[in-house]
Amino acid sequence: MAMSRTLSLGLLFALLCAAATSCISPPDFSDTPRIKFENLDIVRLPNPPGFQTEYSDTIRIYFEDGNGDLGLSTTDTMPPYDRTVDPVTKEVNENYYNYFVQTQIKNPSTGDWEDYVATGLPAGVYNSRYPRLAPESDKEAPLKGTLKFNTSVTVGPVFPPGSEIRYRVSIKDRALNRSNEIFTSSHVIER
């Protein structure tokens, strides 16, 4: 009798849980990704004597996407995701990347933020790819979460002590929809 009652209560509980979860509708996100700045973690790395100080910066962004088509696999190398290089500008096809990072330096004279572009290197030197975030499937589904991106900053002629830097970030989905742009918090480079 007690076993029958326990099974009945367990079955009732399972049915109630199933009914409750079936009433939850999926979030209604846009098919164009949206991002929000979460955090910028800055770690000063130990350096041997005679070497320049280096920082490891980790950018964390929250993302939402309505159909979950975020990320590129290692096999996503055919157009439009190919790594074609423009013969004139030497820039890589923008669609090869899906994570866009632009370092900015605060001009101490004007207080304006200016894009840093490395001398002799093409624009977008910090751009990157992040892997597919949902399992391979033909089924579209909303997706949300946090992306982390690590980069390093070396104290020297480009980023002298006292420089204040931040990052401008956006992402792109496989349908080539580009998200909004966000700015991270800033930090001052110390010797």
N, C-alpha and C positions, 0 to 999 in steps of 0.2 A: 504494500500500500504506500509506504513512504517512498519507495523507489519510483513508483508510478507517478506520485505527486511531484517528485523532483524532476522527472523527465518532462512532465506536463509543464511545469514552471520554466524549465530550460527551453522547451520548444516555444512557449509563449514569449519568452524574452528574446529569442532569436528572431521570431516573426516581427516583434515590435522594432527591433534594431533594423531589420531589412526594410520595413515600412518607412521608418524614419529616414534612412539613407536614400531611399528611392524618391523621397520628396525634395531632396536637395538638388537644386539645379546648378549646372556648371556656371562659372563666372562668365560675364559677357565682356570679353576684352576685344579690342580692335585687332584686326589681322596685321596692322602695322605695329611693330614692337614699341612699347613705352618703357622708359627707364627712369630710375630715380637714384640719386646719389645716396649711398649708405654710409661709407666710411673710407678713410684713407689711413692705413697703418704705415708708419714710418719707423724703420729700424736702421740705426747706424751700425754698419758692419765693422767688426774688428779689422784693423789693417796693420800689416807689419811695418816696422820703422822704414821710412823712406818712400812709402807708397801713399798715394792720395786717398783721402777719406772717401768712402762710398756708402750710399744709402740704398736700402731696399724698400721701395714703395709698393704697397699692395692696395689697389683700387677695388672697392667692393660696390657693385651696383645691383639694385633690385630690378627685375624685368618682368613684364607681362606680355603675352602674345596670344591672340585669339585662336590661331590654328596650329600653334606649336611647331612651326617650321623654322626653328632656330638651330644654328650650328651647321658646320660643314664637316664631312668625313674626309679621311685621307684620300678617298677615291673621287672626291668632288674636284676634279682637275680639268674637266672639259668645259668649253664655253657654256655659260658665261663666267665660270669660276676659274678659268685658266690663268696661268701666271705670265701671260704675254707682256713683254716689256716694250714700251713705246720707244722707237729708235731715236727720236728727237729729244724727248724730255727724260728718257731713261727711267720713267716711272712705271711701276708694275700696274697691271689692270686692277682698278679699284675693286672690282667684284671678286678678285682672288681673296680679299680680306672680308671679315665680317665683324671685326672689333676695331674701332677707329679711336686712336689716342693721339692728341696733340698736346705737347708740353707747352706751357705758357710761362713767361717770366714777367714779373711786375717791373715796369720801368720806374726806377726810383725818382726820376725827375718829374714825370707826369702823373704817376700813380696808375697808368693804363696797363692792362695786360696785353702782352705782345706774344704772338706765336713764335716759338723757337724752331728754326730750321737749321739743321746741321750743315755746315759748309762742306760742299762737295758730295753731299748725299741727297737723294731725291726726297721730296716731301713725303710724309707718311711713314717715316722710318720706324716709328713705334707701332704702326698698325699690325694687327695679328689676326689669327684664326682661332676660334674656339670650337670644340667638337659638337656633334649633334647632341642635343639635350633630351630628346625623346627617343624611345626605341623606334627602329625602322618599322613603319606601318603606313598603310594607305589611309588610315583613319585620322582625321584632323581633330585636335582637342586643345582646349586652352592650356597654357603653360605659364607658370610663374616660378620665380626663384631668385637666387643670387649668383652673379658671376664675379669671379676674382681675377684680377690681372696684375701680374708682378712686373716691375721694371726697376732698373737701377739708375742711380744718379751719382756721378763722380764729381767731387769738389775739384775745381780747376779753372782754367780760363773761361769755359763756357758757363759754368755754374760756380762763380767765385763765392767765398764766404759772405754771408749777408744777403745773397740773392733770395728772393721769395718766388716760389714756383707753385703751379697748380696744373691740373689736367682738364682738357675738354674731351668728352667721351661720347660716342654714339655706337650703335650696333646695327647690323643689317640681317634680315632673314633670307631664306633661300629664294623667295620670290622677289628679292632685291628691294624690299621695302625698308627704308632707312628710318630708324627711330628718331625721337627728339634728341637734342644735345643736352648734356648736363655738364656742370663744372664741379670739380672736387673742391674740398677745402684746400687751403694753401699751407705751405710750411717754409720756414726760413732755413737755408743751408748754413750749417755751422762748420767751423774749421775742424 
